[in-house]
Amino acid sequence: MKALLRTVTARPAIHSHIRPTNHLRILRAGYATTTTTMQHSVPPLNDKTLLKNQSYINGQWVGAKSGQTFEVTDPASGKPIGTMPEMNRDDTTAAIEAAATALPSFSKTTGRERAKLLRKWYDLMQENAEDLARLITWENGKPLADAKGEVAYAANFFEWFSEEAPRTYGDTIPATVPGNRVFTVKQPVGVCGLVTPWNFPAAMITRKIGPALAAGCTVVAKSPGETPFTAAALAELAHRAGIPAGVVNFVTALKNTAEVGETLTASDTVRKVSFTGSTGVGKLLMKQSSDTLKKLSFELGGNAPFIVFDDADLDAAVAGAVASKFRSSGQTCVCANRIYVQKGIYDQFAKAFTEKVNSFKVGSGYSDGVTHGPLIHDRAVSKVEAHVEDAVKQGGKVLTGGQKMPDLGANFFQPTVIRDMNDQMKLMSEETFGPVAGLFPFESEAEVVRSANSADVGLAGYFFSKDIQRCYRVAEALEVGMVGVNTGLISDPAAPFGGVKHSGFGREGSKYGIEEYQVVKMVTMGGMGQALQGS
């Protein structure tokens, strides 16, 4: 996502009936007056102390040692909304040292003690859910309703792992050597470096911190430079929850992101790195970690296939495709990227799907009724436009959308549906990460599975069918880490989240998530087979 994306010249409207809102009016009405600390308009918060413009290290709010800051931009208006510290290697090292200092005592706490801390953090997120959602919409752009859903989802990871913390069981193993007794214990891996993306400013953080703390680890979290205010609010709630100083540290950076990441990977003190982001950056972090042999978990790029068979429930398939493709304006790693529709229902599906997309309301996330907001920045818009241009040049037919929406702002793009897609188009091999749905026709089950598996990534896959045997066959055949059968939404704190191939490795959430932050220690006790004394 950080690669340079070519800019495509704007062209005349293809379809202009997707309903925009009066963005400028909503923007002005939705924000409170300027504060003295942020020097920019801020959303109306019930608790204004949640809005921080510093990083959180060793239980203290601090700026960068260099004094440098970076600007955060509202993607809806394109205007700056605040600043955060531009931290570097020295700041990151200080955070690592704080985490290392806190580790010996925190790792010795009981699972029940850690559970209480996570539960308190969860309770505080619930109490401040409205404010957290407003911060997410402010810096990420997603509609307020979606932001509220994210806060609930994010908080659930703390609840889930508060319940897992006391239940990290070891094993008793029958030994092959007489007189030996063998058992295992699970221990925290140590200081963890966590690097999270901007598309879920709250949930991607809690999904990593929750299991880390449950296991007894301490963390240094690199907040996303595009959306650091949500992370800072979570840090404030951690402080209120009584998380000990140094256990949770948040480092902010934008242009120094690579330097921060390299500091985490090069440090012998950091024993685990968890990263969510692009495949290219994941490969770089893995190379950088090789000298220190860290434990790693990567949730990387996706190019999710979404398959609709002739025997599918058409209405359910349309609803599932809309949810999977267009949630967060297509800016999630598990969004459907290639929608395959069997030829027997292709035209019918295309018509019904397009009608649903035409009902979207695009605009500022604070506006009532808005279903879809802006893309995160102009580079994302350029990539989306490039994919549309490429598809049209190669024979794709735009059914709706297909152009930017400058009346709303520079980062808005019409939700788009393109039919008659083929495997030579960019959308086939590149993750769009935007609101463009390409419809690929297919004839047979074997054909579509081969095409779906042709990608070098394998995060999520979806399909709709009423045939129970097909459901098992295709679910087992798809080369992905997660499969949605007759559903377009698969994320759940109780379910393991992760991919295969170039989509990474490791699992987040579920009972498996805590294992990513643990090491298994085996203990063998010899000379244990003596006869009972006094016999």
C-alpha positions in Angstrom: 0.0 0.0 0.0 3.0 2.3 0.5 4.2 1.8 -3.1 4.0 4.7 -5.4 0.8 4.6 -7.5 0.5 6.2 -10.8 -2.0 9.1 -11.2 -4.7 8.7 -13.8 -6.1 11.7 -15.5 -9.7 12.5 -14.5 -12.3 11.7 -17.2 -16.0 12.5 -17.7 -18.5 10.9 -15.4 -19.6 7.4 -16.3 -22.5 7.2 -13.8 -23.4 10.1 -11.5 -26.6 8.8 -9.9 -24.9 7.5 -6.7 -26.2 9.9 -4.1 -23.6 12.2 -2.5 -24.3 14.3 0.6 -23.7 18.0 1.1 -20.2 17.3 2.4 -19.1 20.8 3.2 -22.3 21.6 5.1 -22.0 18.4 7.1 -18.3 18.9 7.8 -18.9 22.4 9.2 -21.8 21.3 11.3 -20.2 18.2 12.7 -17.2 19.6 14.5 -16.9 21.7 17.6 -14.8 24.8 17.9 -11.0 24.8 17.8 -9.2 23.8 21.0 -6.0 25.4 22.2 -4.1 22.1 22.4 -4.8 20.8 19.0 -5.1 24.0 17.0 -7.6 22.3 14.7 -11.3 21.5 14.7 -12.1 18.4 16.7 -15.3 16.3 16.9 -17.6 16.9 19.8 -16.5 14.5 22.6 -18.2 13.8 25.8 -14.8 13.4 27.4 -12.4 15.8 25.8 -9.4 14.4 27.7 -9.5 11.4 25.4 -8.0 13.5 22.7 -4.2 13.4 23.1 -1.5 14.8 20.8 1.4 13.0 22.5 2.7 9.4 22.6 2.4 7.2 25.6 5.7 5.7 26.9 6.3 4.2 30.4 3.0 5.5 31.7 3.8 9.1 30.6 2.5 11.3 27.8 5.6 12.5 25.9 6.7 14.2 22.7 9.4 13.1 20.4 12.9 13.6 21.7 13.7 15.6 18.5 10.7 17.8 19.0 9.4 16.9 15.6 5.7 16.4 14.8 3.7 15.2 11.8 0.3 16.4 10.6 -2.8 14.2 10.6 -5.3 14.8 7.8 -9.1 14.3 7.7 -9.6 12.1 4.6 -13.1 13.6 4.1 -12.0 17.2 3.9 -8.3 16.8 3.0 -7.5 19.3 5.7 -5.1 18.9 8.7 -6.8 18.1 11.9 -3.9 17.8 14.4 -0.3 16.8 15.0 1.4 13.9 16.7 5.1 13.3 17.7 7.3 12.2 14.8 9.3 9.6 16.8 12.5 7.9 15.7 15.0 5.3 16.8 15.8 6.9 20.1 12.1 7.2 21.1 11.4 3.6 20.1 14.4 2.4 22.0 13.1 4.3 25.1 9.8 2.5 24.7 11.5 -0.9 24.3 13.5 -0.2 27.5 10.3 0.7 29.4 8.6 -2.5 28.2 11.7 -4.5 29.2 11.8 -3.0 32.7 8.1 -3.8 33.2 8.3 -7.3 31.9 9.8 -9.2 35.0 7.0 -8.1 37.3 4.1 -8.2 34.8 5.1 -11.6 33.5 4.8 -13.0 37.1 1.2 -11.8 37.6 -1.4 -14.5 37.5 -3.7 -15.0 34.6 -6.6 -13.9 36.8 -4.9 -10.6 37.6 -4.3 -9.9 34.0 -7.8 -10.8 33.2 -9.1 -8.2 35.6 -7.0 -5.5 33.9 -8.2 -6.4 30.4 -11.8 -6.5 31.6 -11.4 -3.1 33.1 -10.0 -1.8 29.8 -12.9 -3.4 28.0 -15.4 -1.7 30.4 -13.8 1.7 29.8 -14.0 1.2 26.0 -17.7 0.4 26.4 -18.3 3.5 28.5 -16.5 5.7 26.0 -17.7 4.0 22.8 -19.4 7.1 21.4 -16.2 9.2 21.7 -14.0 6.5 20.3 -16.3 6.1 17.3 -16.2 9.8 16.7 -12.4 9.8 16.7 -12.3 6.9 14.2 -14.6 8.7 11.8 -12.6 11.9 12.2 -9.3 10.5 11.2 -10.3 7.5 9.2 -13.4 8.7 7.4 -15.6 5.7 7.8 -19.3 6.3 8.6 -20.1 6.8 12.2 -22.3 3.7 12.3 -19.3 1.6 11.0 -17.0 3.3 13.5 -19.4 2.3 16.3 -19.4 -1.3 15.1 -15.6 -1.2 15.0 -15.4 0.0 18.7 -17.7 -2.9 19.8 -15.6 -5.4 17.8 -12.4 -4.0 19.1 -13.5 -4.1 22.7 -14.6 -7.7 22.3 -11.0 -8.7 21.9 -10.2 -7.5 25.4 -13.2 -9.3 26.7 -12.3 -12.5 24.9 -8.7 -12.5 26.0 -9.6 -11.5 29.6 -11.4 -14.9 29.6 -8.4 -16.7 28.0 -5.8 -15.3 30.3 -6.5 -17.7 33.2 -6.8 -20.7 30.9 -3.3 -21.1 29.4 -2.9 -24.8 30.3 0.2 -26.9 30.0 0.4 -30.7 29.5 1.5 -33.7 31.5 3.3 -36.0 29.1 4.0 -39.8 29.8 7.8 -40.2 29.6 9.5 -43.0 27.7 12.3 -43.1 30.3 11.4 -44.9 33.5 11.6 -42.5 36.5 11.2 -39.4 34.4 8.2 -37.1 34.7 7.6 -34.6 31.9 5.3 -31.6 31.8 5.0 -28.3 29.9 4.3 -24.8 30.9 3.4 -21.8 28.7 5.3 -18.6 29.4 5.2 -15.1 27.8 7.5 -14.7 24.9 8.7 -11.3 26.2 8.6 -7.8 24.9 6.5 -7.5 21.8 6.6 -5.0 18.9 3.2 -4.5 17.3 2.7 -2.6 14.1 -0.9 -1.9 13.1 -2.7 -0.3 10.0 -5.0 2.6 9.6 -8.1 0.8 8.3 -9.2 -0.4 11.7 -7.6 2.2 14.1 -9.0 0.5 17.2 -9.6 -3.2 16.4 -6.2 -4.0 14.9 -4.6 -2.7 18.1 -6.8 -4.5 20.5 -6.6 -7.8 18.5 -2.8 -7.7 19.2 -2.5 -6.1 22.6 -5.3 -8.3 24.1 -3.5 -11.7 23.7 -0.1 -10.1 24.4 -1.2 -8.9 27.8 -3.2 -12.0 28.5 0.0 -14.0 28.0 2.0 -11.8 30.3 3.9 -9.9 27.7 4.7 -6.2 27.6 4.3 -4.3 24.3 5.5 -1.4 22.1 2.8 -0.6 19.7 3.5 1.5 16.6 0.4 3.5 16.0 -0.7 4.1 12.4 0.5 7.5 11.2 -2.8 8.2 9.4 -4.9 7.4 12.5 -3.0 8.0 15.7 -5.7 9.7 17.8 -7.7 6.6 18.3 -4.6 4.7 19.5 -3.8 7.6 21.9 -7.4 7.4 23.3 -7.0 3.7 23.9 -3.7 4.4 25.7 -5.5 6.9 27.9 -8.1 4.2 28.8 -5.3 1.7 29.5 -3.9 4.2 32.0 -7.2 4.6 33.6 -7.7 0.9 33.8 -4.5 0.6 35.9 -2.3 -1.1 33.3 1.2 -0.7 35.0 3.7 1.8 33.6 5.8 0.3 30.8 3.4 -2.6 30.1 1.7 -0.8 27.2 3.7 1.8 25.2 2.5 3.6 22.0 5.0 5.1 19.6 3.8 7.5 16.8 5.5 8.2 13.5 4.7 8.9 9.8 7.8 9.5 7.7 9.9 7.7 10.3 7.7 4.6 10.2 10.4 2.5 8.5 13.0 3.6 11.1 10.6 2.7 14.0 10.0 -0.7 12.4 13.7 -1.4 11.9 14.4 -0.5 15.5 11.8 -3.1 16.7 13.1 -5.8 14.4 16.8 -5.2 15.2 16.4 -5.2 18.9 17.4 -8.3 20.8 15.1 -7.2 23.6 12.0 -7.5 21.4 11.3 -11.2 21.1 8.1 -11.0 19.0 6.9 -8.8 16.2 3.3 -8.8 15.0 2.5 -6.9 11.8 -0.7 -6.2 9.8 -0.1 -4.5 6.5 1.2 -5.1 3.0 3.0 -8.2 1.8 6.0 -6.2 0.7 6.5 -4.6 4.1 5.9 -7.9 5.8 8.7 -9.5 3.8 11.0 -6.6 4.7 10.2 -6.9 8.4 10.9 -10.7 8.2 14.3 -10.1 6.7 15.1 -7.5 9.3 14.1 -9.9 12.1 16.4 -12.7 10.9 19.5 -11.6 12.8 17.6 -11.6 16.1 15.5 -14.7 15.4 12.2 -13.4 16.7 8.8 -15.0 16.9 6.7 -13.5 14.1 3.1 -13.3 13.0 2.1 -11.5 9.9 -1.4 -10.7 8.5 -0.6 -9.4 5.0 -2.3 -8.5 1.8 -5.4 -10.2 0.4 -7.0 -10.6 -3.0 -10.1 -12.4 -1.8 -12.2 -14.4 -4.3 -16.0 -14.3 -3.9 -17.8 -17.1 -5.8 -21.5 -17.3 -6.6 -22.6 -20.7 -8.0 -25.8 -21.2 -10.0 -27.5 -22.9 -7.1 -26.9 -20.1 -4.6 -29.6 -18.1 -2.9 -29.4 -15.0 -5.2 -30.6 -12.5 -2.7 -28.3 -13.8 0.0 -25.4 -13.8 -2.4 -26.0 -10.2 -3.4 -26.2 -9.1 0.2 -23.1 -11.0 1.1 -21.1 -9.6 -1.9 -22.2 -6.1 -1.0 -21.1 -6.5 2.6 -17.8 -8.2 1.7 -16.8 -5.9 -1.1 -17.9 -2.5 0.1 -17.5 -2.4 3.8 -15.2 0.5 4.8 -15.3 1.5 1.1 -13.4 -1.6 0.2 -10.5 -0.8 2.5 -10.2 -4.0 4.4 -7.8 -6.9 3.8 -10.6 -9.4 3.6 -12.8 -7.5 1.2 -13.9 -9.4 -1.9 -11.6 -8.4 -4.7 -12.6 -10.8 -7.5 -16.3 -11.6 -7.7 -16.9 -14.8 -9.7 -20.4 -15.5 -10.9 -21.5 -18.6 -12.7 -22.8 -17.9 -16.2 -26.3 -19.3 -15.5 -27.1 -16.4 -13.1 -24.4 -13.9 -14.2 -26.8 -11.3 -15.7 -29.3 -11.7 -13.0 -26.7 -11.2 -10.3 -25.1 -8.2 -12.0 -28.4 -6.4 -12.2 -29.4 -7.1 -8.6 -25.9 -6.3 -7.3 -25.8 -3.0 -9.2 -29.1 -2.0 -7.9 -27.9 -2.4 -4.3 -24.8 -0.4 -5.0 -26.9 2.4 -6.5 -28.7 2.7 -3.2 -25.5 3.7 -1.4 -25.2 7.2 0.1 -21.6 8.6 -0.1 -20.4 11.4 2.0 -18.9 12.6 5.3 -19.0 9.9 8.0 -20.8 12.2 10.4 -23.8 12.6 8.1 -27.0 10.8 8.9 -27.7 8.0 6.5 -24.2 7.9 4.9 -23.2 4.4 4.1 -19.8 5.0 2.6 -17.1 7.5 3.2 -13.8 8.6 1.5 -10.7 6.7 0.8 -7.8 7.3 3.2 -5.7 9.4 0.8 -5.0 10.5 -2.7 -2.7 7.5 -3.4 -5.6 5.1 -2.7 -7.8 7.1 -5.1 -5.2 6.9 -7.8 -4.9 3.1 -7.5 -8.7 2.7 -7.6 -8.9 4.9 -10.7 -6.1 3.0 -12.4 -7.9 -0.3 -11.9 -11.1 1.1 -13.4 -9.2 2.6 -16.4 -7.4 -0.7 -17.0 -10.6 -2.8 -16.9 -12.4 -0.4 -19.3 -9.5 -0.5 -21.8 -9.5 -4.3 -21.8 -13.3 -4.7 -22.4 -14.9 -4.3 -19.0 -18.2 -2.6 -18.9 -18.9 -0.1 -16.1 -22.4 -0.7 -14.7 -22.3 2.1 -12.2 -19.8 4.5 -10.7 -16.3 4.6 -12.2 -15.2 8.2 -11.4 -14.0 10.4 -8.6 -16.4 12.7 -6.7 -14.6 16.0 -6.5 -17.7 17.8 -5.2 -17.4 15.9 -2.0 -13.6 16.0 -1.8 -10.4 14.7 -3.3 -10.5 11.3 -1.6 -14.0 10.3 -2.7 -14.6 7.7 -5.4 -17.9 6.4 -6.6 -18.8 2.8 -5.6 -18.2 1.0 -8.9 -19.4 -2.2 -10.5 -17.7 -3.5 -13.7 -18.8 -6.6 -15.6 -17.1 -8.8 -18.3 -13.9 -8.9 -16.3 -11.0 -11.2 -17.4 -7.8 -12.5 -15.9 -5.6 -10.1 -17.8 -6.9 -7.1 -15.9 -5.0 -5.5 -12.9 -7.9 -6.2 -10.6 -7.3 -9.9 -11.1 -3.8 -9.9 -9.6 -3.7 -6.7 -7.5 -5.6 -5.9 -4.4 -7.7 -2.8 -5.2 -8.3 -1.7 -1.6 -11.2 0.5 -2.7 -14.8 0.5 -3.8 -14.5 -1.3 -7.2 -16.3 -4.6 -7.7 -15.2 -6.6 -10.8 -17.6 -9.4 -11.9 -15.8 -12.4 -13.5 -18.0 -15.0 -15.4 -17.2 -18.7 -15.0 -18.6 -22.0 -16.1 -17.4 -24.9 -13.9 -16.5 -25.5 -10.2 -13.0 -26.7 -11.1 -12.4 -23.7 -13.4 -13.3 -21.1 -10.8 -11.3 -22.8 -8.0 -8.2 -22.9 -10.2 -8.7 -19.2 -10.9 -9.3 -18.3 -7.3 -6.2 -20.2 -6.2 -4.0 -18.6 -8.9 -3.2 -15.6 -6.6 0.1 -15.7 -4.6 -1.9 -14.6 -1.6 -4.5 -16.5 0.4 -6.2 -14.6 3.3 -9.9 -15.0 2.9 -12.3 -16.5 0.3 -16.1 -16.7 0.1 -18.7 -18.6 -1.9 -22.4 -19.1 -2.0 -24.1 -22.5 -2.7 -27.0 -24.6 -1.5 -25.2 -27.9 -2.3 -23.8 -29.2 1.0 -21.3 -31.5 -0.8 -20.0 -28.6 -2.8 -19.8 -26.5 0.3 -17.3 -29.0 1.8 -15.4 -29.6 -1.5 -14.8 -25.9 -2.3 -14.1 -24.9 1.3 -11.4 -27.5 1.5 -10.0 -26.6 -2.0 -9.7 -22.9 -1.6 -6.1 -21.9 -0.8 -6.9 -19.4 1.9 -6.7 -19.2 5.7 -10.4 -18.3 6.2 -13.5 -19.3 4.2 -16.9 -17.7 4.4 -19.6 -20.1 3.2 -22.9 -18.4 2.5 -21.8 -15.3 4.3 -19.7 -12.3 3.4 -18.7 -11.4 7.0 -16.3 -13.7 8.8 -14.5 -11.7 11.5 -15.2 -12.8 15.1 -13.0 -12.6 18.2 -13.8 -16.3 18.8 -12.5 -17.3 15.3 -8.8 -17.6 14.2 -7.9 -14.9 11.8 -5.0 -15.3 9.4 -3.8 -16.4 6.0 -1.6 -18.7 4.0 0.9 -18.2 1.1 2.0 -14.5 0.8 -0.8 -13.4 3.1 1.4 -14.4 6.0 1.2 -16.7 9.0 0.1 -16.9 12.6 -3.5 -16.5 13.9 -5.2 -13.6 15.8 -8.3 -14.0 17.9 -9.7 -17.3 19.1 -8.1 -19.7 21.5 -5.1 -19.8 19.2 -4.4 -16.1 19.3 -2.7 -16.2 22.8 -0.3 -18.9 21.6 1.3 -16.4 19.3 2.6 -14.6 22.4 3.7 -17.7 24.3 6.6 -20.1 24.3 6.2 -23.7 25.5 8.7 -24.8 28.1 9.3 -28.5 28.7 10.4 -29.7 32.2 11.8 -33.2 32.8 12.2 -34.3 36.4 14.4 -37.3 36.8 14.7 -39.9 39.5 11.0 -39.8 40.2 10.3 -43.6 40.2 11.4 -44.6 43.6 9.4 -46.9 45.8 7.2 -45.5 48.5 9.2 -44.8 51.7 8.5 -47.0 54.6 7.2 -49.9 52.6 
